[in-house]
Amino acid sequence: MKSHNEQILTHLKEGNSITQMDALMEFQCFRLGARIYDLKQDGHSIVSEMVEVPSGKRVARYSLVSSQSPETSMIEG
């Protein structure tokens, strides 16, 4: 069985973002912030943005920074 860190990293590498509720529902992970910290310490570039959920609360949504910059994509495309 994969660790939470591995599951979350795979999820992010697939182009998905993740919130605490997503982590809880998909991976039964109660400590997403700690897992994101671990992944950042391992050298992964992860950014967070605050988003408003339907209840009106604001939560962090994490995503992996693409290794390809927009300028590079435009040159190659």
PDB file with one MODEL, atoms N, CA, C and O in Angstrom:
MODEL        1
ATOM      1  N   MET A   1       0.840  -1.183   0.000  1.00  0.00           N
ATOM      2  CA  MET A   1       0.000   0.000   0.000  1.00  0.00           C
ATOM      3  C   MET A   1       0.888   1.251   0.000  1.00  0.00           C
ATOM      4  O   MET A   1       1.869   1.327   0.739  1.00  0.00           O
ATOM      5  N   LYS A   2       0.534   2.205  -0.821  1.00  0.00           N
ATOM      6  CA  LYS A   2       1.297   3.452  -0.912  1.00  0.00           C
ATOM      7  C   LYS A   2       1.051   4.331   0.314  1.00  0.00           C
ATOM      8  O   LYS A   2      -0.029   4.324   0.905  1.00  0.00           O
ATOM      9  N   SER A   3       2.083   5.082   0.673  1.00  0.00           N
ATOM     10  CA  SER A   3       1.934   6.042   1.773  1.00  0.00           C
ATOM     11  C   SER A   3       1.074   7.217   1.309  1.00  0.00           C
ATOM     12  O   SER A   3       0.842   7.394   0.114  1.00  0.00           O
ATOM     13  N   HIS A   4       0.609   8.006   2.259  1.00  0.00           N
ATOM     14  CA  HIS A   4      -0.154   9.203   1.900  1.00  0.00           C
ATOM     15  C   HIS A   4       0.681  10.127   1.032  1.00  0.00           C
ATOM     16  O   HIS A   4       0.172  10.692   0.064  1.00  0.00           O
ATOM     17  N   ASN A   5       1.960  10.290   1.362  1.00  0.00           N
ATOM     18  CA  ASN A   5       2.823  11.156   0.554  1.00  0.00           C
ATOM     19  C   ASN A   5       2.843  10.682  -0.896  1.00  0.00           C
ATOM     20  O   ASN A   5       2.708  11.490  -1.815  1.00  0.00           O
ATOM     21  N   GLU A   6       3.010   9.377  -1.103  1.00  0.00           N
ATOM     22  CA  GLU A   6       3.061   8.833  -2.461  1.00  0.00           C
ATOM     23  C   GLU A   6       1.722   9.009  -3.177  1.00  0.00           C
ATOM     24  O   GLU A   6       1.690   9.370  -4.354  1.00  0.00           O
ATOM     25  N   GLN A   7       0.635   8.759  -2.483  1.00  0.00           N
ATOM     26  CA  GLN A   7      -0.692   8.898  -3.093  1.00  0.00           C
ATOM     27  C   GLN A   7      -0.955  10.346  -3.499  1.00  0.00           C
ATOM     28  O   GLN A   7      -1.448  10.610  -4.596  1.00  0.00           O
ATOM     29  N   ILE A   8      -0.628  11.271  -2.620  1.00  0.00           N
ATOM     30  CA  ILE A   8      -0.869  12.688  -2.898  1.00  0.00           C
ATOM     31  C   ILE A   8       0.020  13.170  -4.027  1.00  0.00           C
ATOM     32  O   ILE A   8      -0.441  13.897  -4.907  1.00  0.00           O
ATOM     33  N   LEU A   9       1.298  12.775  -4.017  1.00  0.00           N
ATOM     34  CA  LEU A   9       2.202  13.178  -5.088  1.00  0.00           C
ATOM     35  C   LEU A   9       1.725  12.644  -6.432  1.00  0.00           C
ATOM     36  O   LEU A   9       1.746  13.373  -7.423  1.00  0.00           O
ATOM     37  N   THR A  10       1.301  11.401  -6.484  1.00  0.00           N
ATOM     38  CA  THR A  10       0.768  10.832  -7.731  1.00  0.00           C
ATOM     39  C   THR A  10      -0.441  11.637  -8.203  1.00  0.00           C
ATOM     40  O   THR A  10      -0.550  11.962  -9.386  1.00  0.00           O
ATOM     41  N   HIS A  11      -1.332  11.952  -7.293  1.00  0.00           N
ATOM     42  CA  HIS A  11      -2.525  12.747  -7.604  1.00  0.00           C
ATOM     43  C   HIS A  11      -2.139  14.091  -8.208  1.00  0.00           C
ATOM     44  O   HIS A  11      -2.713  14.517  -9.210  1.00  0.00           O
ATOM     45  N   LEU A  12      -1.159  14.758  -7.591  1.00  0.00           N
ATOM     46  CA  LEU A  12      -0.714  16.061  -8.088  1.00  0.00           C
ATOM     47  C   LEU A  12      -0.004  15.937  -9.431  1.00  0.00           C
ATOM     48  O   LEU A  12      -0.188  16.783 -10.306  1.00  0.00           O
ATOM     49  N   LYS A  13       0.798  14.902  -9.602  1.00  0.00           N
ATOM     50  CA  LYS A  13       1.524  14.700 -10.871  1.00  0.00           C
ATOM     51  C   LYS A  13       0.579  14.423 -12.030  1.00  0.00           C
ATOM     52  O   LYS A  13       0.925  14.657 -13.187  1.00  0.00           O
ATOM     53  N   GLU A  14      -0.615  13.924 -11.723  1.00  0.00           N
ATOM     54  CA  GLU A  14      -1.618  13.681 -12.759  1.00  0.00           C
ATOM     55  C   GLU A  14      -2.309  14.973 -13.186  1.00  0.00           C
ATOM     56  O   GLU A  14      -3.216  14.950 -14.017  1.00  0.00           O
ATOM     57  N   GLY A  15      -1.881  16.095 -12.617  1.00  0.00           N
ATOM     58  CA  GLY A  15      -2.441  17.391 -13.000  1.00  0.00           C
ATOM     59  C   GLY A  15      -3.597  17.840 -12.135  1.00  0.00           C
ATOM     60  O   GLY A  15      -4.249  18.838 -12.443  1.00  0.00           O
ATOM     61  N   ASN A  16      -3.861  17.129 -11.071  1.00  0.00           N
ATOM     62  CA  ASN A  16      -4.962  17.472 -10.179  1.00  0.00           C
ATOM     63  C   ASN A  16      -4.494  18.391  -9.063  1.00  0.00           C
ATOM     64  O   ASN A  16      -3.315  18.407  -8.710  1.00  0.00           O
ATOM     65  N   SER A  17      -5.417  19.145  -8.518  1.00  0.00           N
ATOM     66  CA  SER A  17      -5.148  19.902  -7.293  1.00  0.00           C
ATOM     67  C   SER A  17      -5.836  19.156  -6.161  1.00  0.00           C
ATOM     68  O   SER A  17      -6.596  18.217  -6.399  1.00  0.00           O
ATOM     69  N   ILE A  18      -5.567  19.578  -4.919  1.00  0.00           N
ATOM     70  CA  ILE A  18      -6.142  18.867  -3.780  1.00  0.00           C
ATOM     71  C   ILE A  18      -6.403  19.815  -2.623  1.00  0.00           C
ATOM     72  O   ILE A  18      -5.602  20.705  -2.338  1.00  0.00           O
ATOM     73  N   THR A  19      -7.527  19.613  -1.964  1.00  0.00           N
ATOM     74  CA  THR A  19      -7.869  20.336  -0.736  1.00  0.00           C
ATOM     75  C   THR A  19      -7.910  19.318   0.400  1.00  0.00           C
ATOM     76  O   THR A  19      -7.832  18.111   0.171  1.00  0.00           O
ATOM     77  N   GLN A  20      -8.033  19.819   1.618  1.00  0.00           N
ATOM     78  CA  GLN A  20      -8.110  18.911   2.768  1.00  0.00           C
ATOM     79  C   GLN A  20      -9.278  17.938   2.625  1.00  0.00           C
ATOM     80  O   GLN A  20      -9.130  16.754   2.931  1.00  0.00           O
ATOM     81  N   MET A  21     -10.431  18.412   2.168  1.00  0.00           N
ATOM     82  CA  MET A  21     -11.593  17.530   2.011  1.00  0.00           C
ATOM     83  C   MET A  21     -11.316  16.455   0.961  1.00  0.00           C
ATOM     84  O   MET A  21     -11.694  15.298   1.145  1.00  0.00           O
ATOM     85  N   ASP A  22     -10.657  16.831  -0.143  1.00  0.00           N
ATOM     86  CA  ASP A  22     -10.288  15.842  -1.157  1.00  0.00           C
ATOM     87  C   ASP A  22      -9.390  14.765  -0.560  1.00  0.00           C
ATOM     88  O   ASP A  22      -9.605  13.573  -0.775  1.00  0.00           O
ATOM     89  N   ALA A  23      -8.371  15.204   0.202  1.00  0.00           N
ATOM     90  CA  ALA A  23      -7.417  14.267   0.798  1.00  0.00           C
ATOM     91  C   ALA A  23      -8.122  13.325   1.767  1.00  0.00           C
ATOM     92  O   ALA A  23      -7.810  12.135   1.822  1.00  0.00           O
ATOM     93  N   LEU A  24      -9.056  13.852   2.516  1.00  0.00           N
ATOM     94  CA  LEU A  24      -9.791  13.030   3.476  1.00  0.00           C
ATOM     95  C   LEU A  24     -10.659  12.000   2.759  1.00  0.00           C
ATOM     96  O   LEU A  24     -10.670  10.825   3.125  1.00  0.00           O
ATOM     97  N   MET A  25     -11.380  12.443   1.745  1.00  0.00           N
ATOM     98  CA  MET A  25     -12.304  11.552   1.045  1.00  0.00           C
ATOM     99  C   MET A  25     -11.586  10.523   0.170  1.00  0.00           C
ATOM    100  O   MET A  25     -11.994   9.363   0.117  1.00  0.00           O
ATOM    101  N   GLU A  26     -10.516  10.943  -0.518  1.00  0.00           N
ATOM    102  CA  GLU A  26      -9.836  10.046  -1.451  1.00  0.00           C
ATOM    103  C   GLU A  26      -8.788   9.156  -0.798  1.00  0.00           C
ATOM    104  O   GLU A  26      -8.625   7.999  -1.186  1.00  0.00           O
ATOM    105  N   PHE A  27      -8.075   9.692   0.195  1.00  0.00           N
ATOM    106  CA  PHE A  27      -6.946   8.956   0.766  1.00  0.00           C
ATOM    107  C   PHE A  27      -7.048   8.740   2.272  1.00  0.00           C
ATOM    108  O   PHE A  27      -6.123   8.193   2.872  1.00  0.00           O
ATOM    109  N   GLN A  28      -8.144   9.156   2.893  1.00  0.00           N
ATOM    110  CA  GLN A  28      -8.318   9.066   4.344  1.00  0.00           C
ATOM    111  C   GLN A  28      -7.145   9.732   5.071  1.00  0.00           C
ATOM    112  O   GLN A  28      -6.658   9.234   6.086  1.00  0.00           O
ATOM    113  N   CYS A  29      -6.708  10.865   4.527  1.00  0.00           N
ATOM    114  CA  CYS A  29      -5.579  11.614   5.072  1.00  0.00           C
ATOM    115  C   CYS A  29      -6.115  12.833   5.829  1.00  0.00           C
ATOM    116  O   CYS A  29      -6.716  13.730   5.238  1.00  0.00           O
ATOM    117  N   PHE A  30      -5.889  12.850   7.131  1.00  0.00           N
ATOM    118  CA  PHE A  30      -6.371  13.945   7.977  1.00  0.00           C
ATOM    119  C   PHE A  30      -5.379  15.092   8.051  1.00  0.00           C
ATOM    120  O   PHE A  30      -5.747  16.182   8.489  1.00  0.00           O
ATOM    121  N   ARG A  31      -4.132  14.886   7.639  1.00  0.00           N
ATOM    122  CA  ARG A  31      -3.094  15.901   7.828  1.00  0.00           C
ATOM    123  C   ARG A  31      -2.457  16.296   6.493  1.00  0.00           C
ATOM    124  O   ARG A  31      -1.256  16.112   6.293  1.00  0.00           O
ATOM    125  N   LEU A  32      -3.264  16.835   5.588  1.00  0.00           N
ATOM    126  CA  LEU A  32      -2.756  17.215   4.272  1.00  0.00           C
ATOM    127  C   LEU A  32      -1.634  18.235   4.379  1.00  0.00           C
ATOM    128  O   LEU A  32      -0.632  18.113   3.674  1.00  0.00           O
ATOM    129  N   GLY A  33      -1.772  19.236   5.238  1.00  0.00           N
ATOM    130  CA  GLY A  33      -0.734  20.255   5.374  1.00  0.00           C
ATOM    131  C   GLY A  33       0.620  19.653   5.718  1.00  0.00           C
ATOM    132  O   GLY A  33       1.645  20.088   5.193  1.00  0.00           O
ATOM    133  N   ALA A  34       0.630  18.659   6.591  1.00  0.00           N
ATOM    134  CA  ALA A  34       1.879  17.987   6.968  1.00  0.00           C
ATOM    135  C   ALA A  34       2.446  17.196   5.797  1.00  0.00           C
ATOM    136  O   ALA A  34       3.659  17.175   5.588  1.00  0.00           O
ATOM    137  N   ARG A  35       1.571  16.545   5.032  1.00  0.00           N
ATOM    138  CA  ARG A  35       2.046  15.787   3.871  1.00  0.00           C
ATOM    139  C   ARG A  35       2.611  16.726   2.804  1.00  0.00           C
ATOM    140  O   ARG A  35       3.618  16.403   2.173  1.00  0.00           O
ATOM    141  N   ILE A  36       1.977  17.881   2.593  1.00  0.00           N
ATOM    142  CA  ILE A  36       2.481  18.864   1.632  1.00  0.00           C
ATOM    143  C   ILE A  36       3.842  19.367   2.097  1.00  0.00           C
ATOM    144  O   ILE A  36       4.752  19.528   1.284  1.00  0.00           O
ATOM    145  N   TYR A  37       3.987  19.614   3.386  1.00  0.00           N
ATOM    146  CA  TYR A  37       5.275  20.038   3.947  1.00  0.00           C
ATOM    147  C   TYR A  37       6.351  18.989   3.638  1.00  0.00           C
ATOM    148  O   TYR A  37       7.447  19.330   3.193  1.00  0.00           O
ATOM    149  N   ASP A  38       6.029  17.711   3.877  1.00  0.00           N
ATOM    150  CA  ASP A  38       6.980  16.633   3.592  1.00  0.00           C
ATOM    151  C   ASP A  38       7.393  16.637   2.127  1.00  0.00           C
ATOM    152  O   ASP A  38       8.577  16.522   1.809  1.00  0.00           O
ATOM    153  N   LEU A  39       6.414  16.770   1.234  1.00  0.00           N
ATOM    154  CA  LEU A  39       6.706  16.752  -0.201  1.00  0.00           C
ATOM    155  C   LEU A  39       7.565  17.939  -0.608  1.00  0.00           C
ATOM    156  O   LEU A  39       8.456  17.802  -1.447  1.00  0.00           O
ATOM    157  N   LYS A  40       7.305  19.105  -0.020  1.00  0.00           N
ATOM    158  CA  LYS A  40       8.135  20.279  -0.299  1.00  0.00           C
ATOM    159  C   LYS A  40       9.554  20.057   0.203  1.00  0.00           C
ATOM    160  O   LYS A  40      10.512  20.443  -0.467  1.00  0.00           O
ATOM    161  N   GLN A  41       9.704  19.437   1.377  1.00  0.00           N
ATOM    162  CA  GLN A  41      11.028  19.144   1.923  1.00  0.00           C
ATOM    163  C   GLN A  41      11.780  18.158   1.032  1.00  0.00           C
ATOM    164  O   GLN A  41      13.010  18.160   1.011  1.00  0.00           O
ATOM    165  N   ASP A  42      11.056  17.322   0.302  1.00  0.00           N
ATOM    166  CA  ASP A  42      11.662  16.377  -0.634  1.00  0.00           C
ATOM    167  C   ASP A  42      12.007  17.039  -1.965  1.00  0.00           C
ATOM    168  O   ASP A  42      12.526  16.383  -2.869  1.00  0.00           O
ATOM    169  N   GLY A  43      11.723  18.339  -2.090  1.00  0.00           N
ATOM    170  CA  GLY A  43      12.116  19.078  -3.286  1.00  0.00           C
ATOM    171  C   GLY A  43      11.031  19.303  -4.321  1.00  0.00           C
ATOM    172  O   GLY A  43      11.317  19.832  -5.395  1.00  0.00           O
ATOM    173  N   HIS A  44       9.801  18.920  -4.036  1.00  0.00           N
ATOM    174  CA  HIS A  44       8.710  19.126  -4.999  1.00  0.00           C
ATOM    175  C   HIS A  44       8.190  20.554  -4.883  1.00  0.00           C
ATOM    176  O   HIS A  44       8.021  21.079  -3.782  1.00  0.00           O
ATOM    177  N   SER A  45       7.940  21.174  -6.030  1.00  0.00           N
ATOM    178  CA  SER A  45       7.424  22.549  -6.063  1.00  0.00           C
ATOM    179  C   SER A  45       5.906  22.513  -6.032  1.00  0.00           C
ATOM    180  O   SER A  45       5.255  22.211  -7.032  1.00  0.00           O
ATOM    181  N   ILE A  46       5.356  22.826  -4.872  1.00  0.00           N
ATOM    182  CA  ILE A  46       3.910  22.797  -4.673  1.00  0.00           C
ATOM    183  C   ILE A  46       3.469  24.186  -4.236  1.00  0.00           C
ATOM    184  O   ILE A  46       4.069  24.789  -3.346  1.00  0.00           O
ATOM    185  N   VAL A  47       2.427  24.679  -4.864  1.00  0.00           N
ATOM    186  CA  VAL A  47       1.893  25.996  -4.512  1.00  0.00           C
ATOM    187  C   VAL A  47       0.510  25.824  -3.904  1.00  0.00           C
ATOM    188  O   VAL A  47      -0.172  24.826  -4.136  1.00  0.00           O
ATOM    189  N   SER A  48       0.114  26.815  -3.126  1.00  0.00           N
ATOM    190  CA  SER A  48      -1.219  26.787  -2.545  1.00  0.00           C
ATOM    191  C   SER A  48      -1.940  28.076  -2.898  1.00  0.00           C
ATOM    192  O   SER A  48      -1.325  29.130  -3.060  1.00  0.00           O
ATOM    193  N   GLU A  49      -3.231  27.970  -3.011  1.00  0.00           N
ATOM    194  CA  GLU A  49      -4.070  29.151  -3.208  1.00  0.00           C
ATOM    195  C   GLU A  49      -5.289  28.985  -2.324  1.00  0.00           C
ATOM    196  O   GLU A  49      -5.762  27.871  -2.097  1.00  0.00           O
ATOM    197  N   MET A  50      -5.782  30.080  -1.838  1.00  0.00           N
ATOM    198  CA  MET A  50      -6.976  30.045  -1.005  1.00  0.00           C
ATOM    199  C   MET A  50      -8.198  30.136  -1.916  1.00  0.00           C
ATOM    200  O   MET A  50      -8.290  31.021  -2.766  1.00  0.00           O
ATOM    201  N   VAL A  51      -9.126  29.211  -1.726  1.00  0.00           N
ATOM    202  CA  VAL A  51     -10.349  29.178  -2.530  1.00  0.00           C
ATOM    203  C   VAL A  51     -11.548  29.125  -1.590  1.00  0.00           C
ATOM    204  O   VAL A  51     -11.454  28.635  -0.465  1.00  0.00           O
ATOM    205  N   GLU A  52     -12.667  29.633  -2.070  1.00  0.00           N
ATOM    206  CA  GLU A  52     -13.896  29.606  -1.282  1.00  0.00           C
ATOM    207  C   GLU A  52     -14.709  28.383  -1.663  1.00  0.00           C
ATOM    208  O   GLU A  52     -14.945  28.129  -2.845  1.00  0.00           O
ATOM    209  N   VAL A  53     -15.136  27.632  -0.669  1.00  0.00           N
ATOM    210  CA  VAL A  53     -15.962  26.442  -0.900  1.00  0.00           C
ATOM    211  C   VAL A  53     -17.429  26.834  -0.749  1.00  0.00           C
ATOM    212  O   VAL A  53     -17.727  27.916  -0.243  1.00  0.00           O
ATOM    213  N   PRO A  54     -18.356  25.963  -1.184  1.00  0.00           N
ATOM    214  CA  PRO A  54     -19.780  26.321  -1.155  1.00  0.00           C
ATOM    215  C   PRO A  54     -20.300  26.811   0.200  1.00  0.00           C
ATOM    216  O   PRO A  54     -21.239  27.606   0.246  1.00  0.00           O
ATOM    217  N   SER A  55     -19.709  26.352   1.294  1.00  0.00           N
ATOM    218  CA  SER A  55     -20.170  26.797   2.612  1.00  0.00           C
ATOM    219  C   SER A  55     -19.768  28.241   2.902  1.00  0.00           C
ATOM    220  O   SER A  55     -20.226  28.836   3.878  1.00  0.00           O
ATOM    221  N   GLY A  56     -18.906  28.803   2.045  1.00  0.00           N
ATOM    222  CA  GLY A  56     -18.431  30.168   2.250  1.00  0.00           C
ATOM    223  C   GLY A  56     -17.076  30.234   2.937  1.00  0.00           C
ATOM    224  O   GLY A  56     -16.472  31.304   3.017  1.00  0.00           O
ATOM    225  N   LYS A  57     -16.597  29.105   3.430  1.00  0.00           N
ATOM    226  CA  LYS A  57     -15.281  29.074   4.069  1.00  0.00           C
ATOM    227  C   LYS A  57     -14.198  29.088   3.011  1.00  0.00           C
ATOM    228  O   LYS A  57     -14.412  28.694   1.864  1.00  0.00           O
ATOM    229  N   ARG A  58     -13.026  29.554   3.427  1.00  0.00           N
ATOM    230  CA  ARG A  58     -11.873  29.572   2.531  1.00  0.00           C
ATOM    231  C   ARG A  58     -10.899  28.483   2.972  1.00  0.00           C
ATOM    232  O   ARG A  58     -10.575  28.360   4.153  1.00  0.00           O
ATOM    233  N   VAL A  59     -10.440  27.699   2.002  1.00  0.00           N
ATOM    234  CA  VAL A  59      -9.515  26.603   2.281  1.00  0.00           C
ATOM    235  C   VAL A  59      -8.350  26.661   1.299  1.00  0.00           C
ATOM    236  O   VAL A  59      -8.439  27.289   0.244  1.00  0.00           O
ATOM    237  N   ALA A  60      -7.264  25.999   1.666  1.00  0.00           N
ATOM    238  CA  ALA A  60      -6.094  25.937   0.776  1.00  0.00           C
ATOM    239  C   ALA A  60      -6.299  24.831  -0.255  1.00  0.00           C
ATOM    240  O   ALA A  60      -6.752  23.732   0.066  1.00  0.00           O
ATOM    241  N   ARG A  61      -5.954  25.149  -1.494  1.00  0.00           N
ATOM    242  CA  ARG A  61      -5.941  24.155  -2.564  1.00  0.00           C
ATOM    243  C   ARG A  61      -4.510  24.080  -3.072  1.00  0.00           C
ATOM    244  O   ARG A  61      -3.935  25.097  -3.460  1.00  0.00           O
ATOM    245  N   TYR A  62      -3.936  22.895  -3.072  1.00  0.00           N
ATOM    246  CA  TYR A  62      -2.545  22.686  -3.442  1.00  0.00           C
ATOM    247  C   TYR A  62      -2.442  22.103  -4.844  1.00  0.00           C
ATOM    248  O   TYR A  62      -3.275  21.298  -5.260  1.00  0.00           O
ATOM    249  N   SER A  63      -1.406  22.522  -5.565  1.00  0.00           N
ATOM    250  CA  SER A  63      -1.139  21.951  -6.885  1.00  0.00           C
ATOM    251  C   SER A  63       0.369  21.947  -7.122  1.00  0.00           C
ATOM    252  O   SER A  63       1.118  22.716  -6.520  1.00  0.00           O
ATOM    253  N   LEU A  64       0.780  21.072  -8.003  1.00  0.00           N
ATOM    254  CA  LEU A  64       2.184  20.921  -8.339  1.00  0.00           C
ATOM    255  C   LEU A  64       2.545  21.939  -9.415  1.00  0.00           C
ATOM    256  O   LEU A  64       1.805  22.121 -10.382  1.00  0.00           O
ATOM    257  N   VAL A  65       3.682  22.598  -9.240  1.00  0.00           N
ATOM    258  CA  VAL A  65       4.152  23.553 -10.243  1.00  0.00           C
ATOM    259  C   VAL A  65       4.674  22.757 -11.423  1.00  0.00           C
ATOM    260  O   VAL A  65       5.483  21.844 -11.256  1.00  0.00           O
ATOM    261  N   SER A  66       4.217  23.096 -12.601  1.00  0.00           N
ATOM    262  CA  SER A  66       4.661  22.411 -13.805  1.00  0.00           C
ATOM    263  C   SER A  66       6.152  22.635 -13.996  1.00  0.00           C
ATOM    264  O   SER A  66       6.658  23.731 -13.757  1.00  0.00           O
ATOM    265  N   SER A  67       6.852  21.594 -14.428  1.00  0.00           N
ATOM    266  CA  SER A  67       8.290  21.723 -14.670  1.00  0.00           C
ATOM    267  C   SER A  67       8.566  22.471 -15.967  1.00  0.00           C
ATOM    268  O   SER A  67       9.706  22.840 -16.246  1.00  0.00           O
ATOM    269  N   GLN A  68       7.529  22.692 -16.753  1.00  0.00           N
ATOM    270  CA  GLN A  68       7.672  23.398 -18.020  1.00  0.00           C
ATOM    271  C   GLN A  68       7.026  24.774 -17.890  1.00  0.00           C
ATOM    272  O   GLN A  68       5.832  24.875 -17.610  1.00  0.00           O
ATOM    273  N   SER A  69       7.798  25.816 -18.090  1.00  0.00           N
ATOM    274  CA  SER A  69       7.279  27.172 -17.964  1.00  0.00           C
ATOM    275  C   SER A  69       6.426  27.517 -19.173  1.00  0.00           C
ATOM    276  O   SER A  69       6.586  26.899 -20.226  1.00  0.00           O
ATOM    277  N   PRO A  70       5.517  28.494 -19.054  1.00  0.00           N
ATOM    278  CA  PRO A  70       4.684  28.883 -20.192  1.00  0.00           C
ATOM    279  C   PRO A  70       5.510  29.357 -21.392  1.00  0.00           C
ATOM    280  O   PRO A  70       5.130  29.125 -22.540  1.00  0.00           O
ATOM    281  N   GLU A  71       6.634  30.018 -21.126  1.00  0.00           N
ATOM    282  CA  GLU A  71       7.462  30.494 -22.226  1.00  0.00           C
ATOM    283  C   GLU A  71       8.017  29.310 -23.030  1.00  0.00           C
ATOM    284  O   GLU A  71       8.062  29.348 -24.259  1.00  0.00           O
ATOM    285  N   THR A  72       8.437  28.260 -22.316  1.00  0.00           N
ATOM    286  CA  THR A  72       8.971  27.075 -22.982  1.00  0.00           C
ATOM    287  C   THR A  72       7.883  26.405 -23.799  1.00  0.00           C
ATOM    288  O   THR A  72       8.143  25.941 -24.910  1.00  0.00           O
ATOM    289  N   SER A  73       6.679  26.346 -23.273  1.00  0.00           N
ATOM    290  CA  SER A  73       5.577  25.709 -23.995  1.00  0.00           C
ATOM    291  C   SER A  73       5.297  26.453 -25.297  1.00  0.00           C
ATOM    292  O   SER A  73       5.023  25.834 -26.325  1.00  0.00           O
ATOM    293  N   MET A  74       5.365  27.773 -25.249  1.00  0.00           N
ATOM    294  CA  MET A  74       5.069  28.568 -26.443  1.00  0.00           C
ATOM    295  C   MET A  74       6.147  28.358 -27.498  1.00  0.00           C
ATOM    296  O   MET A  74       5.844  28.314 -28.690  1.00  0.00           O
ATOM    297  N   ILE A  75       7.383  28.229 -27.079  1.00  0.00           N
ATOM    298  CA  ILE A  75       8.487  28.027 -28.035  1.00  0.00           C
ATOM    299  C   ILE A  75       8.386  26.658 -28.677  1.00  0.00           C
ATOM    300  O   ILE A  75       8.565  26.517 -29.887  1.00  0.00           O
ATOM    301  N   GLU A  76       8.096  25.640 -27.861  1.00  0.00           N
ATOM    302  CA  GLU A  76       8.036  24.280 -28.380  1.00  0.00           C
ATOM    303  C   GLU A  76       6.760  24.027 -29.177  1.00  0.00           C
ATOM    304  O   GLU A  76       6.741  23.178 -30.068  1.00  0.00           O
ATOM    305  N   GLY A  77       5.699  24.760 -28.860  1.00  0.00           N
ATOM    306  CA  GLY A  77       4.402  24.503 -29.497  1.00  0.00           C
ATOM    307  C   GLY A  77       4.315  25.184 -30.771  1.00  0.00           C
ATOM    308  O   GLY A  77       3.297  25.086 -31.455  1.00  0.00           O
TER     309      GLY A  77
ENDMDL
END
